[in-house]
Amino acid sequence: MADLIARVHWQTSQEAYTDALPVSYIASFSEKDRKKLWSEFLGSHGPDKFLLVAETDVPPKIVGFLAAGPSRDVERNQDGEIYAMYVRAPYQRRRIGTMLFSEAMRIFQRGDIRTVGAWVLENNSGAIAFYKHHRGIVAGKKVDVVGSDLRLNQLPYSFLIALV
Ligand SMILES: CC(C)(COP(=O)(O)OP(=O)(O)OC[C@H]1O[C@@H](n2cnc3c(N)ncnc32)[C@H](O)[C@@H]1OP(=O)(O)O)[C@@H](O)C(=O)NCCC(=O)NCCS
Protein backbone atom coordinates (compact mmCIF):
# COMPACT_ATOMS: atom_id res chain seq x y z
CA MET A 1 0.00 0.00 0.00
CA ALA A 2 2.80 2.48 0.84
CA ASP A 3 4.11 2.34 -2.72
CA LEU A 4 0.64 3.03 -4.22
CA ILE A 5 0.09 6.03 -1.91
CA ALA A 6 3.63 7.27 -2.61
CA ARG A 7 2.94 7.17 -6.34
CA VAL A 8 -0.27 9.23 -6.05
CA HIS A 9 1.47 11.65 -3.65
CA TRP A 10 4.48 12.14 -5.91
CA GLN A 11 2.49 12.36 -9.16
CA THR A 12 -0.03 14.84 -7.71
CA SER A 13 2.79 16.99 -6.29
CA GLN A 14 4.33 17.19 -9.75
CA GLU A 15 0.95 18.13 -11.26
CA ALA A 16 -0.31 20.50 -8.59
CA TYR A 17 2.52 22.66 -7.39
CA THR A 18 3.87 24.19 -10.61
CA ASP A 19 2.40 27.60 -9.75
CA ALA A 20 3.02 27.37 -6.01
CA LEU A 21 6.63 26.13 -5.76
CA PRO A 22 9.91 26.60 -7.65
CA VAL A 23 10.45 24.00 -10.38
CA SER A 24 13.79 22.94 -8.89
CA TYR A 25 12.16 22.23 -5.52
CA ILE A 26 9.36 20.19 -7.13
CA ALA A 27 11.99 18.25 -9.07
CA SER A 28 13.71 17.36 -5.79
CA PHE A 29 10.67 15.38 -4.59
CA SER A 30 11.23 11.68 -5.05
CA GLU A 31 8.84 8.77 -5.10
CA LYS A 32 11.34 6.84 -2.96
CA ASP A 33 11.21 9.46 -0.18
CA ARG A 34 7.42 9.44 -0.35
CA LYS A 35 7.45 5.65 -0.03
CA LYS A 36 9.56 5.90 3.12
CA LEU A 37 7.15 8.50 4.56
CA TRP A 38 4.06 6.36 3.90
CA SER A 39 5.71 3.15 5.08
CA GLU A 40 6.42 4.90 8.38
CA PHE A 41 2.88 6.29 8.58
CA LEU A 42 1.31 2.90 7.90
CA GLY A 43 3.74 1.23 10.30
CA SER A 44 2.63 3.55 13.10
CA HIS A 45 -1.04 3.20 12.23
CA GLY A 46 -3.22 3.26 15.34
CA PRO A 47 -6.87 3.80 16.17
CA ASP A 48 -6.26 7.53 16.22
CA LYS A 49 -4.52 7.81 12.81
CA PHE A 50 -6.18 6.86 9.57
CA LEU A 51 -5.69 6.74 5.83
CA LEU A 52 -8.59 6.92 3.37
CA VAL A 53 -8.15 6.07 -0.29
CA ALA A 54 -10.29 6.81 -3.35
CA GLU A 55 -10.17 4.13 -6.00
CA THR A 56 -11.62 3.88 -9.50
CA ASP A 57 -13.48 0.71 -10.53
CA VAL A 58 -12.27 0.26 -14.08
CA PRO A 59 -9.37 -0.12 -14.08
CA PRO A 60 -8.97 -0.45 -10.27
CA LYS A 61 -6.56 2.34 -9.40
CA ILE A 62 -5.94 4.62 -6.41
CA VAL A 63 -6.54 8.20 -7.55
CA GLY A 64 -6.61 10.02 -4.23
CA PHE A 65 -6.02 9.71 -0.52
CA LEU A 66 -6.36 11.54 2.78
CA ALA A 67 -4.21 10.93 5.86
CA ALA A 68 -5.26 12.28 9.23
CA GLY A 69 -4.97 11.84 12.97
CA PRO A 70 -4.29 13.76 16.17
CA SER A 71 -3.18 17.36 15.80
CA ARG A 72 0.58 17.90 15.79
CA ASP A 73 0.09 21.63 16.26
CA VAL A 74 0.92 22.61 19.82
CA GLU A 75 0.17 26.30 19.26
CA ARG A 76 -3.45 25.93 18.23
CA ASN A 77 -6.27 24.48 20.20
CA GLN A 78 -7.16 21.69 17.81
CA ASP A 79 -7.84 18.01 18.36
CA GLY A 80 -7.45 16.53 14.90
CA GLU A 81 -5.40 17.27 11.80
CA ILE A 82 -5.53 16.45 8.11
CA TYR A 83 -1.89 15.64 7.40
CA ALA A 84 -2.24 15.26 3.63
CA MET A 85 -4.94 15.10 0.98
CA TYR A 86 -4.17 14.48 -2.68
CA VAL A 87 -6.36 13.77 -5.70
CA ARG A 88 -4.69 13.13 -9.09
CA ALA A 89 -5.19 16.06 -11.48
CA PRO A 90 -7.34 14.22 -14.07
CA TYR A 91 -9.77 13.30 -11.27
CA GLN A 92 -10.05 16.69 -9.57
CA ARG A 93 -13.31 18.69 -9.40
CA ARG A 94 -15.35 15.47 -9.32
CA ARG A 95 -16.07 15.61 -5.58
CA ILE A 96 -13.47 12.95 -4.72
CA GLY A 97 -11.76 15.38 -2.32
CA THR A 98 -15.15 16.14 -0.78
CA MET A 99 -15.89 12.43 -0.28
CA LEU A 100 -12.52 11.90 1.43
CA PHE A 101 -12.91 15.04 3.55
CA SER A 102 -16.51 14.26 4.60
CA GLU A 103 -15.60 10.70 5.59
CA ALA A 104 -12.62 12.02 7.59
CA MET A 105 -14.95 14.41 9.45
CA ARG A 106 -17.31 11.52 10.25
CA ILE A 107 -14.41 9.49 11.64
CA PHE A 108 -13.23 12.45 13.73
CA GLN A 109 -16.76 13.04 15.01
CA ARG A 110 -17.09 9.41 16.08
CA GLY A 111 -13.86 9.86 18.01
CA ASP A 112 -15.25 12.94 19.81
CA ILE A 113 -12.94 15.26 17.90
CA ARG A 114 -14.46 18.74 17.57
CA THR A 115 -11.84 20.84 15.79
CA VAL A 116 -9.58 19.82 12.91
CA GLY A 117 -6.66 21.69 11.36
CA ALA A 118 -4.90 21.52 7.99
CA TRP A 119 -1.82 23.39 6.80
CA VAL A 120 -1.76 24.69 3.25
CA LEU A 121 0.72 26.68 1.19
CA GLU A 122 -0.40 30.32 0.98
CA ASN A 123 -0.29 30.25 -2.84
CA ASN A 124 -1.96 26.86 -3.27
CA SER A 125 -5.13 28.48 -4.59
CA GLY A 126 -6.91 25.21 -5.46
CA ALA A 127 -6.56 23.71 -1.98
CA ILE A 128 -7.48 27.04 -0.37
CA ALA A 129 -10.66 27.21 -2.48
CA PHE A 130 -11.43 23.63 -1.41
CA TYR A 131 -10.93 24.40 2.29
CA LYS A 132 -13.02 27.58 2.04
CA HIS A 133 -15.74 25.59 0.28
CA HIS A 134 -15.74 23.33 3.36
CA ARG A 135 -16.07 26.31 5.72
CA GLY A 136 -12.48 26.34 6.85
CA ILE A 137 -11.28 29.46 8.60
CA VAL A 138 -7.70 30.60 8.70
CA ALA A 139 -6.02 32.10 11.74
CA GLY A 140 -2.32 32.93 11.58
CA LYS A 141 0.54 31.91 9.38
CA LYS A 142 3.91 30.17 9.60
CA VAL A 143 7.00 30.25 7.44
CA ASP A 144 8.97 27.06 6.80
CA VAL A 145 12.49 27.67 5.56
CA VAL A 146 13.88 25.02 3.21
CA GLY A 147 17.60 25.01 2.52
CA SER A 148 19.26 28.41 2.52
CA ASP A 149 16.67 30.59 0.83
CA LEU A 150 13.31 28.96 0.06
CA ARG A 151 10.57 30.35 2.30
CA LEU A 152 7.25 28.51 2.29
CA ASN A 153 4.37 30.53 3.70
CA GLN A 154 1.82 28.18 5.21
CA LEU A 155 -1.70 28.94 6.39
CA PRO A 156 -3.41 27.02 9.19
CA TYR A 157 -6.99 26.18 8.23
CA SER A 158 -9.36 25.13 10.94
CA PHE A 159 -12.67 23.27 10.74
CA LEU A 160 -15.35 23.01 13.39
CA ILE A 161 -16.91 19.58 12.98
CA ALA A 162 -20.32 20.97 13.88
CA LEU A 163 -20.15 23.32 10.87
CA VAL A 164 -18.75 21.15 8.06
C1 LIG B 1 -7.39 20.06 -2.86
C2 LIG B 1 -7.89 18.81 -3.58
C3 LIG B 1 -7.66 17.57 -2.68
C4 LIG B 1 -9.41 18.96 -3.86
O1 LIG B 1 -9.91 17.74 -4.41
P1 LIG B 1 -11.09 17.71 -5.49
O2 LIG B 1 -11.55 16.29 -5.61
O3 LIG B 1 -10.66 18.36 -6.75
O4 LIG B 1 -12.20 18.62 -4.79
P2 LIG B 1 -13.79 18.62 -5.01
O5 LIG B 1 -14.14 18.22 -6.41
O6 LIG B 1 -14.42 17.81 -3.93
O7 LIG B 1 -14.10 20.18 -4.81
C5 LIG B 1 -15.17 20.66 -3.99
C6 LIG B 1 -15.25 22.16 -4.14
O8 LIG B 1 -14.04 22.79 -3.67
C7 LIG B 1 -13.73 23.92 -4.52
N1 LIG B 1 -12.52 23.65 -5.29
C8 LIG B 1 -11.79 22.50 -5.32
N2 LIG B 1 -10.70 22.63 -6.11
C9 LIG B 1 -10.74 23.89 -6.61
C10 LIG B 1 -9.90 24.62 -7.51
N3 LIG B 1 -8.79 24.08 -8.04
N4 LIG B 1 -10.24 25.90 -7.80
C11 LIG B 1 -11.35 26.47 -7.28
N5 LIG B 1 -12.19 25.82 -6.42
C12 LIG B 1 -11.90 24.55 -6.09
C13 LIG B 1 -14.93 24.08 -5.47
O9 LIG B 1 -15.88 24.90 -4.81
C14 LIG B 1 -15.42 22.64 -5.57
O10 LIG B 1 -16.78 22.55 -5.94
P3 LIG B 1 -17.20 22.70 -7.52
O11 LIG B 1 -16.28 21.84 -8.31
O12 LIG B 1 -18.63 22.24 -7.54
O13 LIG B 1 -17.04 24.15 -7.85
C15 LIG B 1 -7.18 18.62 -4.95
O14 LIG B 1 -7.31 19.81 -5.69
C16 LIG B 1 -5.70 18.29 -4.82
O15 LIG B 1 -5.31 17.12 -4.65
N6 LIG B 1 -4.83 19.29 -4.95
C17 LIG B 1 -3.37 19.06 -5.00
C18 LIG B 1 -2.80 18.64 -3.65
C19 LIG B 1 -3.12 19.63 -2.56
O16 LIG B 1 -2.98 20.82 -2.73
N7 LIG B 1 -3.55 19.08 -1.41
C20 LIG B 1 -3.95 19.91 -0.27
C21 LIG B 1 -2.81 20.27 0.60
S1 LIG B 1 -2.03 18.86 1.32
The ligand as a Tripos MOL2 file, in Angstrom:
@<TRIPOS>MOLECULE
LIG
   48    50     1     0     0
SMALL
NO_CHARGES

@<TRIPOS>ATOM
      1 C1         -7.3930   20.0630   -2.8620 C.3       1 LIG1
      2 C2         -7.8920   18.8100   -3.5810 C.3       1 LIG1
      3 C3         -7.6590   17.5730   -2.6820 C.3       1 LIG1
      4 C4         -9.4070   18.9630   -3.8570 C.3       1 LIG1
      5 O1         -9.9070   17.7390   -4.4090 O.3       1 LIG1
      6 P1        -11.0950   17.7050   -5.4910 P.3       1 LIG1
      7 O2        -11.5540   16.2940   -5.6090 O.co2     1 LIG1
      8 O3        -10.6630   18.3610   -6.7520 O.co2     1 LIG1
      9 O4        -12.1970   18.6220   -4.7920 O.3       1 LIG1
     10 P2        -13.7910   18.6230   -5.0120 P.3       1 LIG1
     11 O5        -14.1400   18.2220   -6.4140 O.co2     1 LIG1
     12 O6        -14.4190   17.8120   -3.9300 O.co2     1 LIG1
     13 O7        -14.1020   20.1810   -4.8090 O.3       1 LIG1
     14 C5        -15.1670   20.6620   -3.9890 C.3       1 LIG1
     15 C6        -15.2480   22.1580   -4.1410 C.3       1 LIG1
     16 O8        -14.0370   22.7920   -3.6700 O.3       1 LIG1
     17 C7        -13.7340   23.9250   -4.5160 C.3       1 LIG1
     18 N1        -12.5210   23.6470   -5.2860 N.ar      1 LIG1
     19 C8        -11.7890   22.5010   -5.3220 C.ar      1 LIG1
     20 N2        -10.6970   22.6330   -6.1090 N.ar      1 LIG1
     21 C9        -10.7430   23.8890   -6.6070 C.ar      1 LIG1
     22 C10        -9.9000   24.6250   -7.5110 C.ar      1 LIG1
     23 N3         -8.7910   24.0800   -8.0430 N.pl3     1 LIG1
     24 N4        -10.2430   25.9010   -7.7980 N.ar      1 LIG1
     25 C11       -11.3500   26.4700   -7.2790 C.ar      1 LIG1
     26 N5        -12.1940   25.8220   -6.4180 N.ar      1 LIG1
     27 C12       -11.9030   24.5550   -6.0940 C.ar      1 LIG1
     28 C13       -14.9310   24.0750   -5.4730 C.3       1 LIG1
     29 O9        -15.8750   24.8990   -4.8060 O.3       1 LIG1
     30 C14       -15.4240   22.6390   -5.5700 C.3       1 LIG1
     31 O10       -16.7800   22.5520   -5.9420 O.3       1 LIG1
     32 P3        -17.2030   22.7000   -7.5200 P.3       1 LIG1
     33 O11       -16.2820   21.8370   -8.3130 O.co2     1 LIG1
     34 O12       -18.6340   22.2430   -7.5400 O.co2     1 LIG1
     35 O13       -17.0390   24.1520   -7.8490 O.co2     1 LIG1
     36 C15        -7.1780   18.6170   -4.9450 C.3       1 LIG1
     37 O14        -7.3070   19.8140   -5.6940 O.3       1 LIG1
     38 C16        -5.7020   18.2850   -4.8230 C.2       1 LIG1
     39 O15        -5.3140   17.1240   -4.6540 O.2       1 LIG1
     40 N6         -4.8270   19.2940   -4.9550 N.am      1 LIG1
     41 C17        -3.3690   19.0610   -4.9950 C.3       1 LIG1
     42 C18        -2.8030   18.6360   -3.6510 C.3       1 LIG1
     43 C19        -3.1230   19.6290   -2.5620 C.2       1 LIG1
     44 O16        -2.9810   20.8250   -2.7310 O.2       1 LIG1
     45 N7         -3.5550   19.0790   -1.4110 N.am      1 LIG1
     46 C20        -3.9530   19.9060   -0.2700 C.3       1 LIG1
     47 C21        -2.8110   20.2680    0.5990 C.3       1 LIG1
     48 S1         -2.0260   18.8590    1.3210 S.3       1 LIG1
@<TRIPOS>BOND
     1     1     2 1
     2     2     3 1
     3     2     4 1
     4     2    36 1
     5     4     5 1
     6     5     6 1
     7     6     7 2
     8     6     8 1
     9     6     9 1
    10     9    10 1
    11    10    11 2
    12    10    12 1
    13    10    13 1
    14    13    14 1
    15    14    15 1
    16    15    16 1
    17    15    30 1
    18    16    17 1
    19    17    18 1
    20    17    28 1
    21    18    19 ar
    22    18    27 ar
    23    19    20 ar
    24    20    21 ar
    25    21    22 ar
    26    21    27 ar
    27    22    23 1
    28    22    24 ar
    29    24    25 ar
    30    25    26 ar
    31    26    27 ar
    32    28    29 1
    33    28    30 1
    34    30    31 1
    35    31    32 1
    36    32    33 2
    37    32    34 1
    38    32    35 1
    39    36    37 1
    40    36    38 1
    41    38    39 2
    42    38    40 1
    43    40    41 1
    44    41    42 1
    45    42    43 1
    46    43    44 2
    47    43    45 1
    48    45    46 1
    49    46    47 1
    50    47    48 1
@<TRIPOS>SUBSTRUCTURE
     1 LIG1         1 GROUP 0 **** ****
